[in-house]
Structures are given as C-alpha cells and as structure tokens.
Amino acid sequence: QLLADNIRIIMNLGVENTDPQKAFETHKLREQKILKLIKKYGISDKDISYSLFKISKFRDFRDKKVSFKTSQSLQFNLKDFKKYISLQIDLLKNGFYEFSSNFSTSKRNEGHEKSVKNALENARKEAELYASNLNLKVGRIVKIETNNPVIYPRNNMFLKADLAVGSGLLNIPQYITITTNIRVVYEFVE
C-alpha cells in the first residue's frame, strides 16, 4: 500500500455548435480557460496529459438537426489536497461541469516492485507448503506468468474514528493498493 499523494482530475473539453468553425473557436477558448486555471493552481506541464482535438458531425434523429461536437480529454495531477475544493469551484465557475477525480500516487513504480516481490515470496511459501506435505523440496523455478499490476484506491476512512470536528474527508489519508498476480511453477525434488 502506498499513501495517495495526488488527486487525478479527468475531464473532457467538449462543445457543440451548428457551425464547425464556431465549434472549433469555442473549443479553443475553453482550452485557454482551462490552461489558465491549471497554471493558477501551480500544476506543472509534466503533470498534464491530453488527447488530440477531435470534431465530429452529429445528427439528432428526433428532429433531424445537425451539429458539430468537439472532444478532447484532459488529465492532470493536483498535488496540494488543500486546493482541491477551490479548484472544483473554479472549474464550475468557468463552465466546466463534467469532470471526475480520484486518488493516485507518484510512487507507482516502487509500489509495483514491492508488489512483485511480495507475490514471489508468497508463491515460494505456498510451494514450500506443498513440498513439505509431499516430503519433497522446492527446486528451481520452471515458469513464471504474470499480468500487469492492478492499481486501485483504497479508502481508509472507515478505519479511523477520531476525525476532528470541523475537518473534512480530505484530511483522512487515502491509500493506493497495487497487487500483482503471478503464477510460478516450481520443480519439486527429492
């Protein structure tokens, strides 16, 4: 488990207009607005990722009207949890109504390495249990199969009952759990 040290904000910069040029221009204005907000909150360029801009024709089959919709996803990391509420309010005040967020960690690689180490140790212990029950010894590893690590936030709020009156949920530490499932095939020897 790793202590969450980032809040990941995920949003879509999308607009709709009957004129594709106006849709594009409005989209670019929204892009400038969000960039100003991101800079206001001190988010560095390395903590921002985005998809390429896309515009599509859309036909409403109920009234046969045609419009053009833009789409571009944007993700960024907020490191200062104290700024989270004011960032959300600023997003709403600036017309960004669709966004989500989750806890994340900047120590993902370290967590993955620890997860792999733990999985290998557990596999070895289980192999030793089987070997001792069969009056054998664990030999060399014949094969290892693995999947990508599974990473998910783990809420800690139900483990703490001493939250001070007047403080918010963001004061409760949140943890990211990284698990790795492996299948290790050992050779058993006499």
Solvent accessible surface area in square Angstrom, and as a share of the most:
residue,aa,sasa,rsa
1,Q,108,0.48
2,L,30,0.15
3,L,100,0.50
4,A,7,0.06
5,D,46,0.24
6,N,5,0.03
7,I,4,0.02
8,R,53,0.19
9,I,0,0.00
10,I,51,0.26
11,M,6,0.03
12,N,67,0.34
13,L,4,0.02
14,G,27,0.26
15,V,21,0.12
16,E,95,0.42
17,N,46,0.24
18,T,102,0.59
19,D,52,0.27
20,P,61,0.38
21,Q,103,0.46
22,K,116,0.49
23,A,0,0.00
24,F,78,0.32
25,E,86,0.39
26,T,56,0.33
27,H,0,0.00
28,K,74,0.31
29,L,122,0.61
30,R,44,0.16
31,E,30,0.13
32,Q,98,0.43
33,K,94,0.40
34,I,2,0.01
35,L,67,0.34
36,K,155,0.66
37,L,11,0.06
38,I,0,0.00
39,K,105,0.44
40,K,133,0.56
41,Y,18,0.07
42,G,63,0.61
43,I,8,0.04
44,S,49,0.31
45,D,103,0.54
46,K,163,0.69
47,D,19,0.10
48,I,33,0.17
49,S,50,0.32
50,Y,149,0.57
51,S,46,0.30
52,L,151,0.75
53,F,64,0.27
54,K,123,0.52
55,I,66,0.34
56,S,49,0.31
57,K,131,0.55
58,F,85,0.36
59,R,103,0.38
60,D,28,0.15
61,F,156,0.65
62,R,213,0.78
63,D,77,0.40
64,K,132,0.56
65,K,137,0.58
66,V,43,0.25
67,S,12,0.08
68,F,42,0.17
69,K,77,0.32
70,T,5,0.03
71,S,39,0.25
72,Q,16,0.07
73,S,43,0.28
74,L,9,0.04
75,Q,60,0.27
76,F,0,0.00
77,N,26,0.13
78,L,2,0.01
79,K,108,0.46
80,D,57,0.30
81,F,44,0.18
82,K,184,0.78
83,K,76,0.32
84,Y,32,0.12
85,I,98,0.50
86,S,51,0.33
87,L,1,0.00
88,Q,44,0.19
89,I,82,0.42
90,D,20,0.10
91,L,0,0.00
92,L,83,0.41
93,K,155,0.66
94,N,44,0.23
95,G,22,0.21
96,F,1,0.00
97,Y,157,0.60
98,E,134,0.60
99,F,47,0.20
100,S,62,0.40
101,S,39,0.25
102,N,68,0.35
103,F,47,0.20
104,S,27,0.18
105,T,18,0.10
106,S,75,0.48
107,K,101,0.43
108,R,135,0.49
109,N,114,0.58
110,E,102,0.46
111,G,6,0.06
112,H,61,0.27
113,E,120,0.54
114,K,115,0.49
115,S,11,0.07
116,V,46,0.27
117,K,125,0.53
118,N,64,0.33
119,A,14,0.11
120,L,61,0.30
121,E,77,0.34
122,N,93,0.48
123,A,21,0.16
124,R,94,0.34
125,K,134,0.57
126,E,91,0.41
127,A,9,0.07
128,E,79,0.35
129,L,108,0.54
130,Y,117,0.44
131,A,2,0.02
132,S,71,0.46
133,N,109,0.56
134,L,106,0.53
135,N,137,0.70
136,L,50,0.25
137,K,140,0.59
138,V,24,0.14
139,G,17,0.17
140,R,155,0.57
141,I,73,0.37
142,V,81,0.47
143,K,99,0.42
144,I,87,0.44
145,E,70,0.31
146,T,91,0.53
147,N,69,0.36
148,N,127,0.65
149,P,33,0.21
150,V,69,0.40
151,I,58,0.30
152,Y,99,0.38
153,P,63,0.39
154,R,77,0.28
155,N,84,0.43
156,N,10,0.05
157,M,63,0.28
158,F,171,0.71
159,L,117,0.58
160,K,88,0.37
161,A,110,0.86
162,D,120,0.62
163,L,73,0.36
164,A,69,0.53
165,V,156,0.90
166,G,83,0.80
167,S,40,0.26
168,G,39,0.38
169,L,114,0.57
170,L,51,0.25
171,N,96,0.49
172,I,11,0.05
173,P,46,0.29
174,Q,15,0.07
175,Y,55,0.21
176,I,2,0.01
177,T,20,0.12
178,I,18,0.09
179,T,51,0.29
180,T,12,0.07
181,N,95,0.49
182,I,38,0.19
183,R,134,0.49
184,V,24,0.14
185,V,49,0.28
186,Y,26,0.10
187,E,68,0.30
188,F,76,0.32
189,V,62,0.36
190,E,183,0.82
